[in-house]
Amino acid sequence: MAEDPGRSDPKDELNFEKTLETLETVVETLESGKLGLSEALAYFQEGIRLVKDCNRYLEEAELRITELLEDAAGNITEKHFGLEEDGG
Amino acid sequence: MLANKSIITVSELNAYLKERLEADGHLANLWVAGEISNLKVPSSGHMYFTLKDEYSSVRCVMFRFYNRSLSFTLNQGMQVICRGYVSVYERDGQYQLYVQEMVTRGMGNLHLAFEQLKTKLQNEGLFDPAAKKPIPVLPRKIGIVTSPTGAAIRDIITVICRRFPNVHLLLAPTSVQGEAAPGEIAGALELLNRHGQADVIIVGRGGGSLEELWAFNTETVARAIFASRIPVVSAVGHETDFTIADFTADRRAPTPSAAAEMVVPSKKELERYVLTLQTRLTKSMSNLLASYRERVSRLARRRVLTGPFSSLADQQQYVDGLQRRLVKSINSYVQAKRSLLAALAARLHTLSPLNILSRGYAICRAESGREITDSSEVILEQPVEIILRRGALLCQVKGKKEELEWQKTLDDQIQKMN
């Protein structure tokens, strides 16, 4: 099992959950002490890369809110939504 | 009790009536509908009133213990439904309805409808725990079914902003009360499912009365929630009471804010967790490196590696030793051989004819070269050669002697030894 410990597909727009799970696996494997030195280094490097990915994802603070709309033809679109400051 | 006596007291009569009424199972738990009149609420807090319909009335009491939990204010003329038991107030000889629970007429219908729908849907399995889907730990898109102007959407946005802003909210707006609400709510849920991108849906509204929340107790909304392929969290603002939507949803939150907390993780907690993982990662790596370094230094400390010269010197020393031993043994060998040689040379020397000759002995040889050892071997006048230590004499035999005395003795001795 000395292959590259799971690279996440860039197409997945950073699936944080999967990245986190992969990181957990890498850490547990490294802690098991069953790896040889060069393998351990490879896992370590991959682990650091995953940590960086996780942190980058967490640093993003963009909350997007859109409203779903459907026209008569059944097409669904999204429109930007802004909170109205009314008393209702 | 009365059977034996012909004249009884009033107390006995009233007591008997009380006992008879309380023994009747039909009168133990009734729902009675009527209009409130003659309402009196003295300082004790107990409520005394008359419940009447078109033709008759009945006296009622609702003790403070029970009327405390009334969700509305009792008024003259109100149409209500009361639950309680019938008994006698012995002192006055008055039978009463002892009310334990009360709802307003319209309310009563709603409650009934609620119970009936609840039973029906439960039997169909809409509330089945096994049918409930888990909500995702880290949703990327969250669908929200609520009013676009109400408090619910504001609260949800606030909580998510604070807790984990890196998500996309998809709002499917709807009214949350009124006649059109159930249909709109169901439609919104169905729209989100068709759009298909949300990982989880929150459906709800802020708090309100039972009538205001009523849409969330309808069959339409319940079935729409159950049919949703996307997990649904119900968030109908009511801390204690459950709506039908709450029973049907995959998770229930008491308020929209609580639903938002349930649905997104805390960014701070995640950051802390990732940091923990990072620490574990670097720690186990540095432990590994340390243990390898230790192994290497332990090996390096072994004599084989620390002084390649000293080892060489050792080897040289060893060779020197061998050489010394070799030389020594050669020497002693040579010595021994020399001694042997000397001994042999000495023996040789003693045996050497020269030695014998130098001691005055001479070798007598005939002309033929044959050595003469017996005087009988020559005749007179015979030329013989006498070889001295140095040089030789050419002689002629002038006279002979026979064996001499001492020669004879020596021969005898030798013969005796053999």
Interface residues (C-beta under 8 A of the other chain):
Chain A: F16 E17 L20 L23 E24 V26 V27 L30 E31 G33 L35 L37 A40 L41 F44 G47 I48 V51 C54 N55 Y57 L58 E60 A61 E62 L63 R64 I65 T66 E67 L68 E70 I76 E78 F81 L83 E84 D86 G88
Chain B: P136 V137 L138 S147 P148 T149 G150 I153 R154 I157 I160 C161 P165 N166 V167 H168 L169 L170 L171 A172 P173 L191 L192 R194 H195 K267 L270 E271 Y273 V274 L277 Q278 R280 L281 T282 S284 M285 L288 L289 Y292
